[in-house]
Amino acid sequence: MTSVNDAEFVVRTIAQTAVDNEKYFGDLDSVVGDGDFGYSLARGFEIVLKDWDGYDRSDIGTFLQKIGIAISSRIGGTSGPIWGTAFLRAASVAKGKTDLSGADAVAMLRASIEGIKARGNADLGDKTLLDALAPMTDAIEAALADGADSEAVSAAAHAARTAADATTPMIAKRGRAAYTGERSIGSPDAGAVAVAVIVEAIAAGWPGRTD
């Protein structure tokens, strides 16, 4: 089971990793995009960290909803609506819950994926963060189905990294990178790499998180 404290750990790790990797994510985005991805993500999650103690933690859904609203309103460019939607869709699944099962976590991720697809008019294979997020979710679901609950987070990190690397030969079909056509081949998608880096950070800290 995952508690409110676990949810806090995950969100705080996402936020801190986004801030810490501002330049790296921006440099990746500048290869084929406009280079503002790292900056936008860092500025938005800086606000989340600054207001951290003020978020309603009465249940996991409410907590994630407040984070999602903050992200949607504070992150510029296309990242705000996309990442904000991901949190808000996950929040709708977790509404009223103070503990989450593995199945709940998978359902939250699936809801986020569908929300991103709809908001960004994107799908798998378009060279976006979806190309890391979906395989990562599949890996979690597979680990849970095998009864390997303790290995689900590390399996997610491995899957996200492998999938992010696999975006390198793809042609970007969404976002600013889509305008570059075949020039987008040869570098990984910044959003997919961000997902991988974030999930690797979560996996690294997961065993030592405090309840």
Beta strands, then each sheet from edge to edge (+ up, - down):
strand 1: 2-3
strand 2: 99-100
sheet 1: 1+ 2-
end
